[in-house]
Amino acid sequence: MSSVKIELNSAGIKQFLHSREVAECVRSYADKAADRLGEGYKSDHKHMPTRVIASVYTDTDEARRQNLQENSLLKAVLQK
């Protein structure tokens, strides 16, 4: 077996995690999950100090109850 050492360029990784392409990718995943869930769920994305993040959240009381009973947010995010 050969041993391979990979050294990451921290500035390059930081630039990548803040890139437009990564933002579009995470936004796409969040939007698809919110679309699967339907009414009462929304998605959002933000540029944080270390990376771009996206979230899916409940926006109505009915959606909150559904998520509490069925864990619908987790299921929608993990669904392919």
N, C-alpha and C positions, 0 to 999 in steps of 0.2 A: 504494500500500500504506500502511496505517496502522501506526504503531508503538504497540504496547500494552506498558505496563510493569506487571508484576504484582509486588507486594511481599507476601511471606508474613509472617504473624504468627508469630514463632518460638515463643512460649508456646503459641499455639493448635495449631501443628503438633506440638509436644512432647506436649500433652494428647491430641491425636488418636492419635499413635503408641502411647500408653499406654492407650488406651480399651478397654473391654470388647469392643466390636464388632471392633476390629482383632485382639484376642487370640483371639476366636472364629474369625475368618477364617483366621488363620495356623494355628491349631490344627486347623481343619477340613482345610486342605490337607495338613498333615503326617499326620493320621489317615488320610485317603484314600490317601495314598502307602503308608503302612505296611500298610493293609488290602490294597492291590493286591499287595504283596510277599508277604504271608502270614506263616507262622510263622518266627520267628527275627529279625523286625524289629520295632522299637518306635518310638514317637514321643513327643516331650516338648515342652513350651513353657516359657519363662521370661520374667520381666520384667527386662530389662536397664536400665541407666541411661538409655539413649537411646531404647529401643523394646522392644516385645514381639517375641521370636523363637521360632521352632519348629524342631525338628530331627527327622530320621528317622535311625535308626542300627541297626547290626547288633547282635544280642543273643546270637547263638550262633556257634560256630566254623564251622558249615555255612553260615550266612548270610554270614559274612565271606568264605569261599572263593567262594561264588556271586557276591558283589559284586566280588571281585577279577577273576574270570573274565569276568563279563558286564556289569559296571558297572550293576548292577541298581538301585542307589539313585538314580543320576542319571536313568535311564530312567523310573523310577516317579514321581519328582518332576516331571519335564518332561511326562509324559503328561497329556492332558486328559480 
